[in-house]
Amino acid sequence: MKHATYGVNTICTHAGEVEDTQFKGAVSPIYMATSYEFMDVNTKRYPRYFNTPNQEGLSKKIAALEQAEAALVFSSGMAALSAMFFAILKSGDHVVVQNTLYGGASHFIREEFPKYGIQFTFTDGYEPADFEKAIQSNTKLIHIETPSNPLLTITNIQAIANLGKAHNILTSIDNTFASPINQNPLNFGIDLVMHSATKYLGGHSDISAGALAGSQAQIDAIWHVAKNFGGNLSDMTVWLLERSIKTLGLRVKAQTKNAKKIAKYLEKHADIKKVYYPGLKSHPQHALAKSQMRGFGAMMSFELRAGLDALQFQKELKLIKASMSLAGVESTILSPYLTSHALLSQEERDLLGINNQLMRFSVGIESKKDLLADIEQALKTIQ
Ligand SMILES: *Cc1c(COP(=O)(O)O)cnc(C)c1O
């Protein structure tokens, strides 16, 4: 399928389909084989080589969604990220990483890089100048995440791509929060895009997977390292993920629409002190978000006013689940200070602006009126 001319929902539905030549079924057959013919064939297939028919098909779909030449599918977001880091960085190299990074990625860097002699600097902030001043003569990679977790700060993707090019440094982005539906960073000149496919790409809170997308040359280079680490995804799950992505465009658009309306509602609410959502005009980087995102996504955070108990609030919610993780079709909410940022001290959290009143809200596809009614009844109960 030539995807360049197709719309995003056509890509979601059809790109990378594995043709059922035998029975002409409407969906990709699943090839579970771990052993393939080796004589007189062009491709030596093996699951850990990331080249079974289903892996290749799904990689094409994800590449098409990110408007990339190539992609690889992994067993988790962290498997994708670690393969990318270790493919680019070696002992003596330095990497600049955004301070407000996903917790797992931040732990990975702090705990693993020192063992391999890889140096790193977490930026002071998310302005381009914060990244520029962290660059050293041995810097090989700049890694960003926008919108960030949990305060939805926006990093200027174009400025970071330009900075990388000016200094001959590769740039990468964790595009999980926006999803390829709302943001395509390669179009701004970023070299590599990473996804935790456990989130929006999967979308039903039942798949662990990850992905990388970029130029054929970059993906080939990462493949050589990835096959040694062995973080490939089982073909059964590859097939499930392919099925999930068929509705990615519909899901994310519905979630984004819900989120925008709910953010506007909460912003005016007397019991809500502050709402963090890039789609609000009050967001300090609303204009920047608008310049690089197609939609503002379905992740937001908000603070209850002083005197209301945020944990009690979450316990009183009946429809919205207080649970870890995000991006499923069901709405979920959590307290970052008890979950993603629990390992930080109170002072460190204060510095980041993560207080005990703050909740991160992953908006699902439920009817907006039911989500708002649930929030209202919980607020009323805890007064
Ligand atoms: C969940 C998540 C990851 C890690 O992905 P896993 O699939 O859990 O390994 C990385 N980045 C972001 C932004 C995430 O939300």
The ligand as a Gaussian input file, in Angstrom:
#p B3LYP/6-31G(d) Opt

LIG

0 1
 C        4.779000       4.200000      29.789000
 C        5.740000       5.139000      29.218000
 C        7.045000       4.729000      28.869000
 C        7.543000       3.333000      29.121000
 O        6.873000       2.391000      28.356000
 P        6.673000       0.859000      28.809000
 O        5.829000       0.309000      27.725000
 O        6.052000       0.864000      30.163000
 O        8.038000       0.244000      28.857000
 C        7.886000       5.669000      28.301000
 N        7.482000       6.940000      28.108000
 C        6.257000       7.363000      28.437000
 C        5.880000       8.791000      28.202000
 C        5.349000       6.490000      29.005000
 O        4.133000       6.927000      29.341000

